Amino acid sequence: MPVDVDRVRQAANAEAVTRIVRAEPVLIDVARAGDVVPGMDAHTILTSGAPLHWPDYTGGQRRAVLFGAVYEGLAPDPSAAEKAIRSGRIRVRSTQQHACIGSVAGVYTASMPVFVVRNENHGNVAFCNLYEGESRHRLNYGSYGEEVIASLHWLEETMAPVLARALRKTGPMPLKPLISRALRLGDELHSRNTAATLLWGRELTPAFLDLAGEGDSSTAAVREVVEFLAHNEYTFLRLSMAAAKAAADAAHGIRYSSVLTGMALNSREFAIRVSGLPDDWFRGAHPRLEGRFFDGFTEDDVEWIGGESCVTETVGLGGFAQACAPTLQAYQGGSAAAMCAANEAMYGITVAEHPDLLMPTLDFRGTPVGIDLFAVLRTGVVPVIDGGLAGRDGGQIGAGVLRPELDCFAGAAEAYLQQYPSAPH
């Protein structure tokens, strides 16, 4: 009997969106990547984006992987790390192959701590490493030096143990209530996480006080972590990324669904994945930039080095909740009216409105959720992505809105039509 593909696709898309909006991401642990990430071992390094062969990685992303090998003690210097990778003694893999999500270059090594977030409604788990701090120079931006090394060691030796001990006192921490409230307080959970970081810190405060009473060393460590949270408003981004990854992964692999379950950057390309085409990434050109550069930098200084924080947009956050965060215009340019207009345009390419993620500026309308591949191609409207800009010297040089090209969407549609041949154009 012939399949009514249009009807089946709509039903599949409804199922995909239901899994996204019903996801219940819960922070359950902070642990070493090598101890909890599936398939991770001491000689594996993960990095952002659709998978590439090692020779295809370029610029800051390539440097970040090499520096990650040096940091982990797998090689004495970048030259030796290069040789070890080429010989197979060090394995470079995509974060996406290990249920991880990476900011910018997104480098993971076995000793680095990660947030462990479980989707209680679906049972899947997602991981994200910790924010390095407010310095413009970080490993995930391709920088390396004494400042970066000290920051990474501090996360490993102070921040992660304190957070892990605090979680043992609080128990598993639901993230959706924090995310939902943060939207009402001016965040969009991609480029602005100020309220979310404050709310999360407040939830942890009783546990921090208990830990601080356990002795001088605990008191000093807790004080350092509290001060870090007070000065690093981007800290919660790594939790919103893990929560989004857990929600999007739950919607992946539904036959006939044309809903996007991932968007990611590497140094070469922008790529998407589609629920009903579970084994493939569809690749295209890097997005177009509409941004604001920090003082002293221009478009000529931009270098693409990866990034997967745009997973937040796939679940109705980031650019799809931009109307919640009008103060972003001071950070990434534009105007409040333009941000609202860009946000409202996303309803034309999505399947539904999120019942829990509400936007006060748009009369508490739910954020648009469930990017439909065919709606993008039919309308020519592409997802709007909030993001930071990396520079050739290894630091962040600006921020703005990224707008993907249509090429990766066209490639995905062609593959969809081949797999489900009676699908409508």
Sine and cosine of phi, psi and omega as CSV:
sin_phi,cos_phi,sin_psi,cos_psi,sin_omega,cos_omega
0.00,0.00,0.76,-0.65,0.01,-1.00
-0.87,0.49,0.57,-0.82,0.01,-1.00
-1.00,-0.08,0.75,-0.66,0.14,-0.99
-0.98,0.19,1.00,0.02,-0.17,-0.99
-0.90,0.44,-0.59,0.80,0.00,-1.00
-0.88,0.48,-0.71,0.70,0.00,-1.00
-0.92,0.40,-0.69,0.73,-0.01,-1.00
-0.91,0.42,-0.63,0.78,0.01,-1.00
-0.90,0.44,-0.67,0.74,0.03,-1.00
-0.88,0.48,-0.66,0.75,0.03,-1.00
-0.91,0.41,-0.65,0.76,0.01,-1.00
-0.91,0.41,-0.64,0.77,0.04,-1.00
-0.91,0.41,-0.61,0.79,0.06,-1.00
-0.89,0.46,-0.63,0.78,0.04,-1.00
-0.92,0.40,-0.67,0.74,0.01,-1.00
-0.87,0.49,-0.71,0.70,-0.02,-1.00
-0.93,0.37,-0.60,0.80,0.05,-1.00
-0.86,0.51,-0.66,0.75,0.01,-1.00
-0.92,0.40,-0.58,0.82,0.02,-1.00
-0.93,0.38,-0.77,0.64,-0.12,-0.99
-0.97,0.26,-0.40,0.92,0.03,-1.00
-1.00,-0.01,-0.02,1.00,0.05,-1.00
-0.86,0.52,0.63,-0.78,0.04,-1.00
-0.82,-0.57,0.99,0.16,-0.02,-1.00
-0.95,0.32,0.76,-0.65,-0.05,-1.00
-0.77,-0.64,0.78,-0.62,0.08,-1.00
-0.97,0.25,0.88,-0.47,-0.08,-1.00
-0.93,-0.37,-0.30,0.96,-0.05,-1.00
-0.21,-0.98,0.30,-0.95,0.24,-0.97
-0.79,-0.61,0.86,-0.51,-0.15,-0.99
-0.51,-0.86,0.21,-0.98,0.08,-1.00
-0.90,0.43,0.68,-0.74,0.01,-1.00
-0.83,0.55,-0.67,0.74,-0.03,-1.00
-0.90,0.44,-0.33,0.94,-0.01,-1.00
-1.00,-0.01,-0.37,0.93,-0.16,-0.99
-0.79,-0.61,-0.42,0.91,-0.06,-1.00
-0.98,0.21,0.81,-0.58,-0.02,-1.00
-0.85,0.52,0.75,-0.66,0.07,-1.00
0.98,0.21,0.05,1.00,-0.01,-1.00
-1.00,0.05,0.73,-0.69,0.10,-0.99
-0.71,-0.71,-0.01,-1.00,-0.13,-0.99
-0.90,0.44,-0.37,0.93,-0.06,-1.00
-0.95,-0.32,0.31,0.95,0.02,-1.00
-0.95,-0.30,0.69,-0.72,0.13,-0.99
-0.84,-0.55,0.75,-0.66,0.02,-1.00
-0.97,-0.25,0.51,-0.86,0.07,-1.00
-0.54,-0.84,0.31,-0.95,-0.17,-0.98
-0.94,0.35,0.39,-0.92,0.23,-0.97
0.99,-0.14,0.16,-0.99,0.12,-0.99
-0.84,0.54,0.60,-0.80,-0.11,-0.99
-0.86,0.51,0.63,-0.78,0.10,-0.99
-0.79,-0.61,0.39,-0.92,0.22,-0.98
-0.96,0.27,0.53,-0.85,-0.10,-0.99
-0.78,0.62,-0.70,0.72,-0.02,-1.00
-0.87,0.49,-0.31,0.95,-0.06,-1.00
-1.00,0.07,-0.24,0.97,0.06,-1.00
-0.96,0.27,0.66,-0.75,-0.08,-1.00
-0.75,-0.66,0.22,-0.98,0.21,-0.98
0.80,0.60,-0.69,-0.72,-0.09,-1.00
-0.89,0.45,-0.53,0.85,0.02,-1.00
-0.93,0.37,-0.66,0.75,0.05,-1.00
-0.89,0.45,-0.71,0.71,0.03,-1.00
-0.87,0.50,-0.67,0.74,-0.03,-1.00
-0.88,0.48,-0.65,0.76,0.04,-1.00
-0.90,0.44,-0.71,0.70,0.00,-1.00
-0.89,0.46,-0.68,0.73,0.04,-1.00
-0.91,0.42,-0.58,0.82,0.07,-1.00
-0.87,0.49,-0.64,0.77,0.04,-1.00
-0.90,0.44,-0.65,0.76,0.03,-1.00
-0.92,0.40,-0.71,0.70,0.02,-1.00
-0.84,0.54,-0.66,0.75,-0.05,-1.00
-0.97,0.26,-0.15,0.99,-0.03,-1.00
0.99,0.15,0.30,0.95,0.01,-1.00
-0.99,0.12,-0.26,0.97,0.01,-1.00
-0.39,-0.92,0.50,-0.86,-0.02,-1.00
-0.97,0.23,-0.37,0.93,-0.04,-1.00
-0.36,-0.93,0.20,-0.98,-0.04,-1.00
-0.86,0.51,-0.58,0.81,0.01,-1.00
-0.89,0.46,-0.70,0.72,0.03,-1.00
-0.92,0.39,-0.57,0.82,0.04,-1.00
-0.90,0.43,-0.65,0.76,0.05,-1.00
-0.84,0.54,-0.72,0.69,-0.01,-1.00
-0.91,0.42,-0.64,0.76,-0.01,-1.00
-0.92,0.39,-0.58,0.81,0.05,-1.00
-0.93,0.37,-0.71,0.71,-0.02,-1.00
-0.90,0.43,-0.52,0.86,0.00,-1.00
-0.99,0.12,-0.21,0.98,-0.01,-1.00
1.00,-0.05,0.02,1.00,0.02,-1.00
-0.95,0.30,-0.44,0.90,0.16,-0.99
-0.89,-0.45,0.75,-0.66,-0.04,-1.00
-0.97,-0.25,0.81,-0.59,0.05,-1.00
-0.97,-0.26,0.82,-0.58,-0.05,-1.00
-0.74,-0.67,0.31,-0.95,0.09,-1.00
-0.98,0.17,0.60,-0.80,0.13,-0.99
-0.81,0.59,-0.58,0.82,-0.06,-1.00
-0.90,0.44,-0.38,0.93,0.01,-1.00
-0.99,0.15,-0.05,1.00,-0.08,-1.00
-0.72,-0.69,0.45,0.89,0.03,-1.00
0.87,0.50,0.41,0.91,0.01,-1.00
-0.96,-0.28,0.23,-0.97,0.03,-1.00
-0.65,-0.76,0.68,-0.73,-0.15,-0.99
-0.81,-0.59,0.71,-0.70,0.10,-1.00
-0.99,0.13,0.75,-0.66,-0.03,-1.00
0.78,0.63,-0.86,-0.51,-0.03,-1.00
-0.91,0.41,-0.43,0.90,0.15,-0.99
0.87,0.49,0.66,0.75,-0.09,-1.00
-0.98,0.21,0.77,-0.64,0.12,-0.99
-0.88,-0.48,0.72,-0.70,0.25,-0.97
-0.85,-0.52,0.20,-0.98,-0.17,-0.99
-0.88,0.48,-0.55,0.83,-0.08,-1.00
-0.99,0.10,-0.19,0.98,-0.07,-1.00
-0.96,0.29,0.65,-0.76,0.02,-1.00
-0.97,0.24,0.50,-0.86,0.01,-1.00
-0.71,-0.71,0.51,-0.86,0.23,-0.97
-0.97,0.24,0.68,-0.73,0.05,-1.00
-0.93,-0.37,0.91,-0.41,-0.09,-1.00
-0.86,-0.51,0.85,-0.53,-0.01,-1.00
-0.96,-0.28,0.70,-0.71,0.10,-1.00
-1.00,0.06,0.97,-0.23,-0.12,-0.99
-0.90,0.44,-0.44,0.90,-0.02,-1.00
-0.99,0.13,-0.35,0.94,-0.07,-1.00
-0.86,-0.50,-0.35,0.94,0.06,-1.00
1.00,0.01,-0.08,1.00,-0.01,-1.00
-1.00,0.10,0.34,-0.94,-0.06,-1.00
-0.81,-0.58,0.61,-0.79,0.07,-1.00
-0.79,-0.61,0.40,-0.92,-0.09,-1.00
-0.75,-0.67,0.56,-0.83,0.15,-0.99
-0.57,-0.82,0.66,-0.75,0.03,-1.00
-0.97,0.23,0.10,-0.99,-0.17,-0.99
-1.00,-0.01,0.45,-0.89,0.03,-1.00
-0.92,0.39,0.74,-0.68,-0.09,-1.00
-0.98,0.19,-0.33,0.95,0.00,-1.00
0.82,-0.57,0.07,-1.00,-0.17,-0.99
-0.98,0.20,-0.16,0.99,0.03,-1.00
-0.86,0.52,0.61,-0.80,0.05,-1.00
-0.92,0.40,-0.37,0.93,-0.04,-1.00
-0.98,-0.22,0.91,-0.41,-0.02,-1.00
-0.62,-0.78,0.37,-0.93,0.02,-1.00
-0.86,0.50,-0.62,0.78,-0.06,-1.00
-0.95,0.31,-0.14,0.99,0.16,-0.99
-0.97,-0.24,0.22,0.98,0.06,-1.00
1.00,0.09,0.21,0.98,0.01,-1.00
-1.00,-0.09,0.42,-0.91,0.08,-1.00
-0.41,-0.91,0.57,-0.82,-0.02,-1.00
0.30,-0.95,-0.11,-0.99,-0.08,-1.00
-0.87,0.49,-0.64,0.77,0.01,-1.00
-0.89,0.46,-0.70,0.71,0.00,-1.00
-0.91,0.42,-0.70,0.71,-0.01,-1.00
-0.87,0.49,-0.70,0.71,0.00,-1.00
-0.89,0.46,-0.64,0.77,0.01,-1.00
-0.90,0.44,-0.71,0.70,-0.01,-1.00
-0.90,0.43,-0.65,0.76,0.04,-1.00
-0.91,0.42,-0.62,0.78,0.01,-1.00
-0.90,0.44,-0.67,0.74,0.05,-1.00
-0.86,0.51,-0.67,0.74,-0.06,-1.00
-0.95,0.32,-0.64,0.77,-0.17,-0.99
-0.99,-0.16,-0.36,0.93,-0.05,-1.00
-0.86,-0.51,-0.86,0.50,-0.10,-1.00
-0.87,0.50,-0.80,0.59,-0.09,-1.00
-0.88,0.47,-0.73,0.68,0.02,-1.00
-0.88,0.48,-0.64,0.77,0.02,-1.00
-0.90,0.43,-0.71,0.70,0.00,-1.00
-0.90,0.43,-0.65,0.76,0.00,-1.00
-0.89,0.45,-0.68,0.73,0.02,-1.00
-0.92,0.39,-0.63,0.78,0.03,-1.00
-0.89,0.46,-0.65,0.76,0.00,-1.00
-0.91,0.41,-0.52,0.85,0.06,-1.00
-0.92,0.40,-0.43,0.90,0.05,-1.00
-0.99,0.10,-0.64,0.77,-0.03,-1.00
-0.98,0.18,-0.44,0.90,-0.18,-0.98
0.99,0.14,0.09,-1.00,0.00,-1.00
-0.79,0.61,0.65,-0.76,-0.12,-0.99
-0.92,-0.40,0.94,-0.35,0.05,-1.00
-0.88,0.47,0.72,-0.69,-0.06,-1.00
-0.99,-0.15,-0.46,0.89,-0.05,-1.00
-0.87,0.50,-0.66,0.75,0.03,-1.00
-0.88,0.48,-0.60,0.80,0.04,-1.00
-0.92,0.40,-0.69,0.72,0.00,-1.00
-0.90,0.44,-0.71,0.70,-0.02,-1.00
-0.88,0.47,-0.67,0.74,0.00,-1.00
-0.94,0.33,-0.61,0.79,0.00,-1.00
-0.87,0.49,-0.57,0.82,0.07,-1.00
-0.86,0.50,-0.63,0.78,-0.02,-1.00
-0.96,0.26,-0.21,0.98,-0.01,-1.00
-0.95,-0.31,0.23,0.97,0.15,-0.99
0.96,-0.28,0.09,1.00,0.08,-1.00
-1.00,-0.05,0.34,-0.94,0.27,-0.96
-0.85,-0.53,0.04,1.00,0.16,-0.99
0.94,0.34,0.39,0.92,0.18,-0.98
-0.76,-0.65,-0.95,0.32,0.02,-1.00
-1.00,-0.02,-0.18,0.98,0.11,-0.99
-0.73,-0.68,0.87,-0.49,-0.03,-1.00
-0.75,-0.66,0.38,0.93,-0.09,-1.00
-0.86,0.50,-0.80,0.59,-0.04,-1.00
-0.91,0.41,-0.65,0.76,-0.03,-1.00
-0.89,0.46,-0.67,0.74,0.02,-1.00
-0.90,0.44,-0.66,0.75,0.04,-1.00
-0.90,0.43,-0.68,0.73,0.00,-1.00
-0.90,0.43,-0.66,0.75,0.01,-1.00
-0.91,0.42,-0.69,0.72,0.05,-1.00
-0.86,0.50,-0.62,0.79,0.04,-1.00
-0.90,0.44,-0.64,0.77,0.03,-1.00
-0.89,0.45,-0.54,0.84,-0.04,-1.00
-1.00,0.09,-0.23,0.97,-0.14,-0.99
-0.83,0.56,-0.73,0.68,0.02,-1.00
-0.85,0.53,-0.65,0.76,0.03,-1.00
-0.92,0.39,-0.63,0.77,0.05,-1.00
-0.87,0.50,-0.67,0.74,0.00,-1.00
-0.90,0.44,-0.65,0.76,0.05,-1.00
-0.89,0.46,-0.70,0.71,-0.01,-1.00
-0.90,0.43,-0.64,0.77,-0.03,-1.00
-0.90,0.44,-0.42,0.91,0.01,-1.00
-0.99,0.11,0.01,1.00,-0.08,-1.00
-1.00,0.00,-0.08,1.00,0.03,-1.00
0.52,-0.85,0.22,-0.98,-0.09,-1.00
-0.87,0.50,-0.69,0.72,-0.03,-1.00
-0.91,0.41,-0.65,0.76,0.04,-1.00
-0.91,0.42,-0.65,0.76,-0.01,-1.00
-0.88,0.48,-0.71,0.71,-0.01,-1.00
-0.90,0.44,-0.68,0.73,-0.02,-1.00
-0.91,0.42,-0.68,0.73,0.01,-1.00
-0.89,0.46,-0.67,0.74,0.02,-1.00
-0.85,0.52,-0.68,0.73,0.01,-1.00
-0.88,0.47,-0.67,0.74,-0.01,-1.00
-0.92,0.39,-0.68,0.74,0.02,-1.00
-0.88,0.48,-0.67,0.74,0.03,-1.00
-0.91,0.41,-0.60,0.80,0.05,-1.00
-0.88,0.47,-0.74,0.67,-0.01,-1.00
-0.89,0.46,-0.56,0.83,-0.01,-1.00
-0.94,0.35,-0.44,0.90,-0.09,-1.00
-0.94,-0.34,0.00,1.00,-0.08,-1.00
-0.76,-0.65,0.99,0.10,-0.12,-0.99
-0.94,0.35,-0.26,0.97,0.02,-1.00
-0.99,0.15,-0.04,1.00,-0.10,-1.00
-0.80,0.59,-0.68,0.74,-0.09,-1.00
-0.95,0.33,-0.30,0.96,0.01,-1.00
-0.80,0.60,-0.64,0.76,-0.03,-1.00
-0.91,0.42,-0.47,0.88,0.08,-1.00
-0.98,0.21,-0.62,0.78,0.05,-1.00
-0.92,0.39,-0.56,0.83,0.06,-1.00
-0.91,0.42,-0.72,0.70,0.01,-1.00
-0.91,0.42,-0.64,0.77,0.04,-1.00
-0.89,0.45,-0.68,0.74,0.02,-1.00
-0.91,0.42,-0.66,0.75,0.04,-1.00
-0.87,0.49,-0.68,0.73,0.01,-1.00
-0.89,0.45,-0.61,0.80,0.01,-1.00
-0.95,0.30,-0.72,0.70,-0.04,-1.00
-0.92,0.40,-0.65,0.76,0.00,-1.00
-0.89,0.46,-0.53,0.85,0.02,-1.00
-0.90,0.43,-0.44,0.90,-0.02,-1.00
-1.00,-0.06,0.00,1.00,-0.07,-1.00
-1.00,0.09,0.59,-0.80,0.09,-1.00
1.00,0.05,0.38,0.92,0.06,-1.00
-1.00,-0.04,0.90,-0.44,-0.04,-1.00
-0.82,0.57,0.68,-0.74,0.03,-1.00
0.98,0.21,-0.21,0.98,-0.03,-1.00
-0.95,0.30,0.70,-0.72,0.06,-1.00
-0.95,-0.31,0.34,0.94,0.02,-1.00
-0.99,0.14,0.69,-0.72,0.05,-1.00
-0.96,0.29,0.73,-0.68,0.04,-1.00
-0.88,-0.47,0.18,0.98,0.06,-1.00
-0.12,-0.99,0.59,-0.80,0.19,-0.98
-0.68,-0.74,0.67,-0.75,-0.09,-1.00
-0.41,-0.91,0.43,-0.90,0.05,-1.00
-0.87,-0.49,0.61,-0.79,0.32,-0.95
-0.82,-0.58,-0.11,-0.99,-0.08,-1.00
-0.92,0.40,-0.29,0.96,-0.07,-1.00
-0.98,-0.18,-0.51,0.86,-0.26,-0.96
-0.30,-0.95,0.23,-0.97,0.23,-0.97
-0.98,-0.21,0.60,-0.80,-0.04,-1.00
-0.59,-0.81,0.47,-0.89,0.06,-1.00
-0.80,-0.60,0.37,-0.93,0.20,-0.98
-0.79,-0.61,0.42,-0.91,-0.12,-0.99
-0.81,-0.58,0.68,-0.73,-0.10,-1.00
-0.79,0.61,-0.74,0.68,-0.07,-1.00
-0.98,0.20,-0.02,1.00,0.05,-1.00
-0.81,-0.58,0.93,0.38,-0.29,-0.96
-0.93,0.36,-0.30,0.95,-0.13,-0.99
-0.99,-0.14,0.06,1.00,-0.17,-0.99
-0.77,-0.64,0.53,-0.85,0.27,-0.96
-0.95,-0.31,0.67,-0.74,-0.02,-1.00
-0.94,-0.33,0.85,-0.53,-0.27,-0.96
-0.95,-0.32,0.50,-0.86,0.03,-1.00
-0.38,-0.92,-0.22,-0.98,-0.05,-1.00
-0.93,0.36,0.38,-0.93,0.11,-0.99
-0.87,0.48,0.45,-0.89,-0.02,-1.00
-0.91,0.42,0.29,-0.96,0.16,-0.99
-0.99,0.14,0.58,-0.82,-0.07,-1.00
-0.99,-0.17,0.72,-0.69,0.20,-0.98
-0.76,-0.65,1.00,-0.03,-0.18,-0.98
-0.60,-0.80,-0.05,-1.00,0.05,-1.00
-0.86,-0.51,0.80,-0.60,0.00,-1.00
-1.00,-0.05,0.60,-0.80,0.09,-1.00
-0.91,0.40,0.35,-0.94,-0.06,-1.00
-0.81,0.58,0.74,-0.67,0.06,-1.00
1.00,-0.06,-0.04,1.00,-0.04,-1.00
-0.85,-0.53,0.45,-0.89,0.04,-1.00
-0.72,-0.70,0.03,-1.00,0.01,-1.00
-0.86,0.50,-0.44,0.90,0.01,-1.00
-0.92,0.39,-0.29,0.96,-0.04,-1.00
-1.00,-0.01,-0.06,1.00,-0.08,-1.00
-0.95,0.30,0.66,-0.75,0.14,-0.99
-0.67,-0.75,0.79,-0.62,0.04,-1.00
-0.99,0.17,0.83,-0.55,0.00,-1.00
-0.76,-0.64,0.36,0.93,0.06,-1.00
0.96,-0.29,-0.03,-1.00,0.06,-1.00
0.55,-0.84,0.72,-0.69,-0.03,-1.00
-0.78,-0.63,0.18,0.98,0.03,-1.00
-0.90,0.43,-0.26,0.97,0.08,-1.00
-0.93,0.36,-0.04,1.00,0.18,-0.98
-0.86,0.51,-0.46,0.89,0.01,-1.00
-0.88,0.47,-0.59,0.81,0.02,-1.00
-0.91,0.41,-0.47,0.88,-0.02,-1.00
-0.94,0.34,-0.28,0.96,-0.03,-1.00
-0.90,-0.44,0.26,0.96,0.10,-1.00
1.00,-0.08,0.32,0.95,0.03,-1.00
-0.91,-0.42,-0.19,-0.98,0.04,-1.00
0.87,0.49,-0.79,-0.62,0.00,-1.00
-0.87,0.49,-0.34,0.94,0.00,-1.00
-1.00,0.06,-0.04,1.00,0.12,-0.99
-0.77,-0.64,0.40,0.92,-0.11,-0.99
-0.87,0.50,-0.51,0.86,-0.02,-1.00
-0.89,0.46,-0.35,0.94,0.02,-1.00
-0.96,0.28,-0.32,0.95,-0.21,-0.98
-0.83,-0.56,0.91,0.41,-0.03,-1.00
-0.89,0.46,-0.39,0.92,0.01,-1.00
-0.93,0.36,-0.20,0.98,0.05,-1.00
-0.87,0.49,-0.40,0.91,-0.03,-1.00
-0.88,0.48,-0.47,0.88,0.05,-1.00
-0.96,0.30,-0.39,0.92,-0.05,-1.00
-1.00,-0.06,-0.69,0.72,-0.12,-0.99
-0.85,-0.52,0.16,0.99,0.06,-1.00
1.00,0.05,-0.03,-1.00,0.01,-1.00
1.00,0.03,-0.26,-0.96,0.01,-1.00
-0.69,-0.72,0.33,-0.94,0.02,-1.00
-0.87,0.49,-0.63,0.77,0.00,-1.00
-0.91,0.42,-0.66,0.75,0.01,-1.00
-0.91,0.41,-0.59,0.81,0.03,-1.00
-0.90,0.43,-0.69,0.72,0.04,-1.00
-0.89,0.46,-0.67,0.75,0.00,-1.00
-0.90,0.43,-0.67,0.74,0.03,-1.00
-0.89,0.45,-0.64,0.77,0.03,-1.00
-0.90,0.45,-0.73,0.68,-0.04,-1.00
-0.90,0.44,-0.51,0.86,0.02,-1.00
-0.90,0.44,-0.39,0.92,-0.04,-1.00
-0.94,0.34,-0.34,0.94,0.07,-1.00
-0.90,0.44,-0.43,0.90,-0.02,-1.00
-0.97,0.25,-0.20,0.98,-0.02,-1.00
-0.85,-0.53,0.21,0.98,-0.02,-1.00
-0.87,-0.50,0.26,-0.97,-0.12,-0.99
-1.00,0.05,-0.53,0.85,-0.16,-0.99
-0.44,-0.90,0.01,-1.00,0.14,-0.99
-0.93,-0.38,0.67,-0.74,-0.07,-1.00
-0.95,0.31,0.80,-0.60,-0.06,-1.00
-0.96,0.28,-0.29,0.96,-0.08,-1.00
-0.93,-0.36,-0.33,0.94,-0.03,-1.00
-0.98,-0.22,0.99,-0.13,-0.18,-0.98
-0.94,-0.35,0.58,-0.82,-0.08,-1.00
-0.92,-0.39,0.94,-0.34,-0.01,-1.00
-0.84,0.55,-0.64,0.77,-0.06,-1.00
-0.89,0.45,-0.46,0.89,0.04,-1.00
-0.97,-0.26,0.65,0.76,0.05,-1.00
0.83,0.55,0.64,0.77,0.05,-1.00
0.88,0.48,0.53,0.85,0.14,-0.99
-0.95,0.32,0.57,-0.82,0.05,-1.00
-0.94,0.35,0.54,-0.84,0.01,-1.00
-0.90,0.43,0.54,-0.84,0.05,-1.00
-0.92,0.39,0.72,-0.69,-0.08,-1.00
-0.61,-0.79,0.58,-0.81,0.02,-1.00
1.00,-0.01,0.96,0.30,-0.02,-1.00
-0.91,0.41,0.85,-0.52,-0.04,-1.00
-0.99,-0.13,0.87,-0.50,-0.01,-1.00
-0.76,0.65,-0.73,0.68,-0.09,-1.00
-0.96,0.26,-0.47,0.89,0.08,-1.00
-0.93,0.37,-0.59,0.80,0.06,-1.00
-0.88,0.48,-0.73,0.68,-0.04,-1.00
-0.95,0.32,-0.57,0.82,-0.01,-1.00
-0.93,0.37,-0.63,0.78,-0.08,-1.00
-1.00,-0.08,-0.38,0.92,-0.12,-0.99
0.97,0.25,0.10,1.00,0.03,-1.00
-1.00,0.01,0.81,-0.58,-0.02,-1.00
-0.97,-0.23,0.39,-0.92,0.05,-1.00
-0.84,0.54,0.64,-0.77,0.08,-1.00
-0.99,-0.12,0.79,-0.61,-0.13,-0.99
-0.85,-0.53,0.82,-0.58,0.14,-0.99
-0.99,0.15,0.60,-0.80,-0.01,-1.00
-0.17,-0.99,0.23,-0.97,0.08,-1.00
-0.99,-0.11,0.33,-0.94,-0.02,-1.00
-0.91,-0.41,0.74,-0.67,0.03,-1.00
-0.99,-0.11,0.47,-0.88,0.00,-1.00
-0.92,-0.38,0.26,-0.97,-0.06,-1.00
-0.92,0.38,-0.34,0.94,0.00,-1.00
-1.00,0.02,0.06,1.00,0.09,-1.00
0.99,-0.15,0.05,1.00,0.01,-1.00
-0.89,-0.45,0.04,-1.00,0.09,-1.00
-0.99,0.13,0.70,-0.72,-0.06,-1.00
-0.86,-0.52,-0.05,1.00,0.00,-1.00
0.11,-0.99,-0.12,-0.99,-0.01,-1.00
-0.46,-0.89,0.32,-0.95,0.00,-1.00
0.08,-1.00,-0.31,-0.95,0.04,-1.00
-0.96,-0.27,0.72,-0.70,0.05,-1.00
-0.96,-0.29,0.72,-0.69,0.05,-1.00
-0.84,-0.54,0.93,-0.36,-0.02,-1.00
-0.89,0.46,0.40,-0.92,0.18,-0.98
-0.98,0.18,0.20,-0.98,-0.04,-1.00
-1.00,0.09,-0.14,0.99,-0.15,-0.99
-0.88,0.48,-0.67,0.74,-0.01,-1.00
-0.93,0.37,-0.54,0.84,0.05,-1.00
-0.93,0.37,-0.64,0.77,0.04,-1.00
-0.90,0.44,-0.65,0.76,0.04,-1.00
-0.90,0.44,-0.65,0.76,0.03,-1.00
-0.92,0.40,-0.64,0.77,0.02,-1.00
-0.90,0.45,-0.65,0.76,0.03,-1.00
-0.88,0.48,-0.69,0.72,0.03,-1.00
-0.91,0.42,-0.62,0.79,0.02,-1.00
-0.89,0.46,-0.71,0.71,-0.03,-1.00
-0.91,0.41,-0.49,0.87,0.07,-1.00
-0.96,0.30,-0.63,0.77,-0.02,-1.00
-0.97,0.23,-0.58,0.82,-0.01,-1.00
-0.83,-0.56,0.97,0.24,-0.29,-0.96
-0.88,0.47,-0.38,0.92,0.01,-1.00
-1.00,-0.07,0.25,0.97,0.03,-1.00
-0.91,0.42,0.53,-0.85,0.01,-1.00
-0.95,0.30,0.53,-0.85,0.08,-1.00
-0.98,0.18,0.00,0.00,0.00,0.00
